[in-house]
Structures are given as structure tokens and as C-alpha cells.
Amino acid sequence: MIMRKSTLVVATLALASAAAGVSVYAAGQQGNDARVISGAKVSLAQAVTAAEQHIGGTASKAEVEAHNGKLVYDVEVVKGPQVFDVKVSPDQGTVIASAEDKADHDDHDHQD
């Protein structure tokens, strides 16, 4: 089961990195998406860890999006039946906002 969780996390982070480019483009940002992410002082993986520790749950999705006019990491964290939307600063790695995301409760299936 431990191997399965780490494989899931790696796959989620890979998908999140791909989704980050789409989110940056959709937010109307100019330039190369890879430079936007590589210019951050905090990696997506570090942002996921910060969000998981803040909530005490497990990340299920992570992407880059605009928040109050600035790019941030947006990490979805699941804790029991609750889903939280956590915004993490790409410059400092600190949680800048978090809220329960009631719209995403049905997105998560029970674990096998």
C-alpha cells in the first residue's frame, strides 16, 4: 500500500505539472509556462507538502492559478470526508489561504 500511495503521489504531481501550464494560460498570463514555474522559489512538491501539513490530509490535485492577481499554487487536500482548497505562495512556501471546498466533495471515490 505504501508503494501504491507514492506512485499515486508521483502520478498526481506529474499531472498537476501538466495542468499548471493550462491554468497559467487560462489565467491570461503571458510567456512560457515552464519559466513561470521554474522562476518560483518553492517547487510544486514543496507547496503540496506545505498544504498537506497545514490541513493534516493528503493532496489530490495541485496546479498554478491566479489568486488576487498573483500566481499561486492551488492544492486540493482531502481529509476524511472533507476537501480543502489551499493556496500556497510560490515565493515563500507559506499557506496564504485555505477553505473547505464543498463543491469537490463528490469528486473523490472511496479508496479500494
Number of C-alpha atoms within 10 A of each C-alpha: 6 7 8 9 10 11 12 13 18 13 12 16 20 13 14 22 20 16 17 23 19 15 19 23 16 11 16 10 15 9 10 11 18 13 9 17 21 12 12 16 13 18 16 26 15 15 26 28 17 20 31 21 14 14 18 14 18 20 24 18 19 28 24 28 24 17 14 7 8 11 22 26 27 27 27 25 27 23 13 9 9 14 25 23 22 27 29 26 20 24 13 12 22 16 19 14 13 18 12 15 15 11 8 14 14 9 7 12 7 5 4 3
